[in-house]
């Protein structure tokens, strides 16, 4: 089971997670254009070189999905996640950044 509170996410190890991501730009919903890339990255520490999980979202539906195998072997605890868009011109906006808590599977 997953829970989202003010963009903080809690998920039991090995559970599925699916949510639609919305980008707000200039107080309007922004639909990613051709050449834009939206990426979810989760790390144990911000300074880690290798992400624990990294997913590229499809511009057509903007759905973030984690499969049970994505979290099954992660140590329980707090991770840091961010979702960013890299625009076709190379500029980058991180529009969500918060805590992702992996809970022990009981």
Secondary structure, 3 states (H helix, E strand, C coil): CEEEECCEEEEECCCCEEEECCEEECCEEECCCCCCEEEEEEECCCCCCCCCEEEEECCCCCEEEECHHHHCCCCCEEEEEEEEEECCCCCEEEEEEEEEEEECCC
